[in-house]
Amino acid sequence: MRSIWKGSLGFGLVSIPVKLYSAVQDSALDFDMLDERDHSRIRYQRVNEHTHKEVPYDKIVKGYKLNDDYVIMDDHDFEAAAPEKSKVIEIESFVDIGDVNPMFYETSYYAEPETKNNKAYALLVQALIKSKKAGLARFVLRTTESLCIVHPVDGILIVTRIRFAQEIKGNDELNIDTNVAVSKKELDVGMALINQYAEHFDVSKFKDEYNDELLKIIKAKSKGKQATVKKLKPKKATGDDLYEQLMQSLNTKKGA
């Protein structure tokens, strides 16, 4: 794997030199855009909107429009905005990971210590496991300040980027009544249904079935065949009464 960031992970006066590696990968199939007439690939160019000529990559700069004019920025400007965070993931506090709303999660990275047998790294892993806490930190990745949580998984420190509060949209425009009356009888059966379906979280049981089916269709078409597409049949209750639907769901699961 190739590292995407190099710096240090700090907590208190302890500093651990680390490298970050992407911990996720896209499982979607990679499609090329083609010209329908001869199946030639479509190439995109960086074109000057006035001259309509292609611009070399080394001549492209970043600009922010301010008062109808552009302020040109370079790498030094971005680093100067947060010099202490450019190469440091500084843990500012420790929180219960359960308190982090899943809406805030973005993506995760493996944090690898520069030396294999790093005692400070091992200490942080073990302390987080024992305390059941996660570190809350900020750092700069690709000119963007990121909020993140540092947490252990299988003895490895994971840096998971999370969103800032201002990135979450408010829900005041949604047309939802949060005070709908639910009877105790309905709630009890609903709880029983949840308990019946409850199990230990094991994400390995789930696969991206859509892409698997899509690949079957692609392979069939390459041989001049038409693949058979499975049709999903939604389960239906026999009535509109909520309690009866819950009871039917409960009995269906028992029967299974």
URHUQUI-V836628 format. One record per pair of residues at least 24 apart in sequence whose ideal C-beta (glycine too) atoms are under 7 Angstrom apart, sorted by the first residue. I is the first residue (numbers start at 1). J is the second residue. Records with the same first field share a line. If there is no record, write none. Layout:
I=J + J
This chain:
5=141
7=87 + 88 + 89
8=87 + 88
9=89 + 111 + 150
10=88 + 89 + 90 + 91
11=91 + 124 + 135
14=120
16=113 + 118 + 120 + 121
17=113 + 114
18=111 + 112 + 113 + 114
19=112
20=109 + 110 + 111 + 159
21=109 + 110 + 112
22=109
23=108 + 109 + 110 + 158
24=107 + 108
27=208 + 211
28=211
29=211 + 214 + 215
78=143
82=140 + 145
85=138 + 139 + 140 + 145
86=140
88=139
89=137 + 139 + 148 + 159
90=137 + 138
91=135 + 136 + 137 + 150
92=136 + 137 + 138
93=136
94=133 + 134 + 135
95=133 + 134 + 136
96=133
97=134 + 149 + 151
100=149 + 162
103=168
104=162 + 163
105=160 + 162
106=161 + 162 + 163
107=161
108=158 + 159 + 160
109=159
110=156 + 158
111=157 + 158 + 159
121=157
124=157
125=152 + 155 + 157
128=152
185=243
186=242 + 243 + 246
189=243 + 246 + 247 + 250
190=246
192=250
193=246 + 249 + 250
196=250 + 253
197=253
